Amino acid sequence: MIDRGHVGTLPEPLAKCFGQVESADVNDRDAWTRGLLAHSRSYDHVVLIYADALGLGCEAGERCALQAGRSVLIVNGRRRTFRLDRQLRLRLRASRWLAHTRIVERGFAIAVQPLARSLAAWDRLTQAAS
């Protein structure tokens, strides 16, 4: 199953390695009721492959995959693999929130201005004393 959100098709030599290849919106709950995604209930494992480290935008697909009690394995954009469980989903949710809000970067941007002014003043004072 290839997510429709990704442009392109599977190369023919690779497609021949699989019995059937389909495309669907993996984040659409209704897509999990038809086609290959509907058959995923009979699989022992569902493997989701992320284009990035956090799987930004894959939250709905994760929920659908976990709902039927399947084992969900993740391969992220850094080629790290892990089993998705409820605890890891909470950690991912926090990391994704940080990525979307960029609150850490904004905090550093606010803090750097007074720090830069202080360092510049210190530099002026030490050069004047020399």
C-alpha positions as a Markdown table, in Angstrom:
| # | Residue | x | y | z |
|---|---|---|---|---|
| 1 | Met | 0.0 | 0.0 | 0.0 |
| 2 | Ile | 1.4 | 3.4 | -1.0 |
| 3 | Asp | 0.1 | 6.5 | 0.5 |
| 4 | Arg | -1.4 | 8.8 | -2.1 |
| 5 | Gly | 0.3 | 11.7 | -0.4 |
| 6 | His | 3.5 | 10.6 | -2.0 |
| 7 | Val | 4.0 | 11.4 | -5.6 |
| 8 | Gly | 5.2 | 8.8 | -8.0 |
| 9 | Thr | 4.8 | 5.1 | -8.6 |
| 10 | Leu | 6.6 | 2.1 | -7.5 |
| 11 | Pro | 9.3 | 1.0 | -10.0 |
| 12 | Glu | 8.2 | -2.1 | -11.9 |
| 13 | Pro | 11.1 | -4.4 | -10.7 |
| 14 | Leu | 10.1 | -3.6 | -7.1 |
| 15 | Ala | 6.4 | -3.9 | -7.7 |
| 16 | Lys | 6.9 | -7.4 | -9.0 |
| 17 | Cys | 8.2 | -8.4 | -5.5 |
| 18 | Phe | 4.7 | -7.9 | -4.2 |
| 19 | Gly | 1.5 | -9.7 | -5.0 |
| 20 | Gln | -0.6 | -6.5 | -5.2 |
| 21 | Val | 0.3 | -2.8 | -5.0 |
| 22 | Glu | -2.4 | -0.2 | -4.4 |
| 23 | Ser | -2.5 | 3.5 | -3.6 |
| 24 | Ala | -4.8 | 5.0 | -0.9 |
| 25 | Asp | -5.0 | 7.9 | 1.5 |
| 26 | Val | -3.6 | 6.1 | 4.6 |
| 27 | Asn | -4.8 | 8.9 | 6.8 |
| 28 | Asp | -8.4 | 8.5 | 5.7 |
| 29 | Arg | -10.4 | 6.3 | 8.1 |
| 30 | Asp | -12.7 | 5.1 | 5.3 |
| 31 | Ala | -9.7 | 3.9 | 3.3 |
| 32 | Trp | -9.1 | 1.3 | 6.0 |
| 33 | Thr | -12.5 | -0.3 | 5.2 |
| 34 | Arg | -11.7 | -1.3 | 1.6 |
| 35 | Gly | -8.9 | -2.7 | -0.6 |
| 36 | Leu | -5.6 | -3.8 | 0.9 |
| 37 | Leu | -6.0 | -1.7 | 4.0 |
| 38 | Ala | -9.2 | -3.6 | 4.9 |
| 39 | His | -7.3 | -6.9 | 4.7 |
| 40 | Ser | -4.7 | -5.5 | 7.1 |
| 41 | Arg | -6.9 | -6.8 | 10.0 |
| 42 | Ser | -5.7 | -10.3 | 9.1 |
| 43 | Tyr | -2.0 | -9.3 | 9.2 |
| 44 | Asp | 0.2 | -9.8 | 12.2 |
| 45 | His | 2.1 | -6.6 | 11.6 |
| 46 | Val | 1.5 | -3.3 | 9.8 |
| 47 | Val | 4.6 | -1.4 | 8.8 |
| 48 | Leu | 4.4 | 2.3 | 8.3 |
| 49 | Ile | 7.3 | 4.0 | 6.6 |
| 50 | Tyr | 7.8 | 7.7 | 7.3 |
| 51 | Ala | 9.5 | 10.2 | 5.0 |
| 52 | Asp | 10.8 | 12.1 | 8.0 |
| 53 | Ala | 11.9 | 11.4 | 11.6 |
| 54 | Leu | 8.6 | 12.1 | 13.3 |
| 55 | Gly | 6.0 | 11.0 | 10.8 |
| 56 | Leu | 4.5 | 14.4 | 10.5 |
| 57 | Gly | 1.0 | 14.2 | 9.1 |
| 58 | Cys | 0.7 | 10.4 | 9.8 |
| 59 | Glu | -1.2 | 10.6 | 13.0 |
| 60 | Ala | -4.6 | 9.5 | 11.6 |
| 61 | Gly | -3.0 | 6.5 | 9.8 |
| 62 | Glu | -1.4 | 5.4 | 13.0 |
| 63 | Arg | -4.7 | 5.6 | 14.9 |
| 64 | Cys | -6.4 | 3.5 | 12.3 |
| 65 | Ala | -3.6 | 0.9 | 12.3 |
| 66 | Leu | -3.6 | 0.6 | 16.1 |
| 67 | Gln | -7.4 | 0.4 | 16.5 |
| 68 | Ala | -7.7 | -3.2 | 15.4 |
| 69 | Gly | -5.0 | -4.3 | 17.9 |
| 70 | Arg | -2.4 | -5.0 | 15.3 |
| 71 | Ser | 1.3 | -4.7 | 15.9 |
| 72 | Val | 2.4 | -1.5 | 14.2 |
| 73 | Leu | 6.1 | -1.2 | 13.2 |
| 74 | Ile | 7.6 | 2.1 | 12.1 |
| 75 | Val | 10.6 | 2.8 | 9.9 |
| 76 | Asn | 11.3 | 6.5 | 10.1 |
| 77 | Gly | 13.2 | 8.8 | 7.7 |
| 78 | Arg | 16.3 | 8.3 | 9.7 |
| 79 | Arg | 16.1 | 4.5 | 9.0 |
| 80 | Arg | 15.3 | 3.8 | 12.6 |
| 81 | Thr | 12.8 | 1.1 | 13.4 |
| 82 | Phe | 10.5 | 0.8 | 16.4 |
| 83 | Arg | 7.2 | -0.7 | 17.5 |
| 84 | Leu | 4.5 | 1.8 | 17.9 |
| 85 | Asp | 2.6 | 1.5 | 21.1 |
| 86 | Arg | 0.4 | 3.9 | 23.2 |
| 87 | Gln | 3.4 | 5.2 | 25.2 |
| 88 | Leu | 5.5 | 5.9 | 22.2 |
| 89 | Arg | 2.5 | 7.7 | 20.5 |
| 90 | Leu | 2.4 | 10.1 | 23.5 |
| 91 | Arg | 6.1 | 10.8 | 23.1 |
| 92 | Leu | 5.6 | 11.3 | 19.3 |
| 93 | Arg | 2.7 | 13.6 | 20.0 |
| 94 | Ala | 4.9 | 15.8 | 22.2 |
| 95 | Ser | 7.7 | 15.8 | 19.6 |
| 96 | Arg | 5.3 | 16.6 | 16.8 |
| 97 | Trp | 3.8 | 19.5 | 18.9 |
| 98 | Leu | 7.3 | 20.9 | 19.4 |
| 99 | Ala | 8.0 | 20.6 | 15.7 |
| 100 | His | 4.7 | 22.3 | 14.6 |
| 101 | Thr | 4.8 | 25.1 | 17.1 |
| 102 | Arg | 8.6 | 25.6 | 17.0 |
| 103 | Ile | 8.3 | 26.9 | 20.6 |
| 104 | Val | 12.0 | 26.0 | 21.4 |
| 105 | Glu | 13.3 | 28.0 | 18.4 |
| 106 | Arg | 11.0 | 30.9 | 19.2 |
| 107 | Gly | 12.2 | 30.9 | 22.8 |
| 108 | Phe | 15.9 | 31.0 | 21.7 |
| 109 | Ala | 15.1 | 33.8 | 19.3 |
| 110 | Ile | 13.6 | 35.8 | 22.1 |
| 111 | Ala | 16.5 | 35.0 | 24.4 |
| 112 | Val | 19.3 | 35.7 | 21.9 |
| 113 | Gln | 18.6 | 39.4 | 21.5 |
| 114 | Pro | 19.3 | 40.5 | 25.1 |
| 115 | Leu | 22.2 | 38.1 | 25.3 |
| 116 | Ala | 23.7 | 39.5 | 22.1 |
| 117 | Arg | 23.3 | 43.1 | 23.5 |
| 118 | Ser | 25.0 | 42.1 | 26.7 |
| 119 | Leu | 27.9 | 40.5 | 25.0 |
| 120 | Ala | 28.3 | 43.4 | 22.6 |
| 121 | Ala | 28.3 | 45.8 | 25.6 |
| 122 | Trp | 30.8 | 43.6 | 27.4 |
| 123 | Asp | 33.0 | 43.6 | 24.2 |
| 124 | Arg | 32.9 | 47.4 | 24.0 |
| 125 | Leu | 33.8 | 47.7 | 27.7 |
| 126 | Thr | 36.8 | 45.3 | 27.5 |
| 127 | Gln | 38.1 | 46.9 | 24.3 |
| 128 | Ala | 37.8 | 50.4 | 25.8 |
| 129 | Ala | 39.9 | 49.2 | 28.8 |
| 130 | Ser | 42.6 | 47.8 | 26.6 |
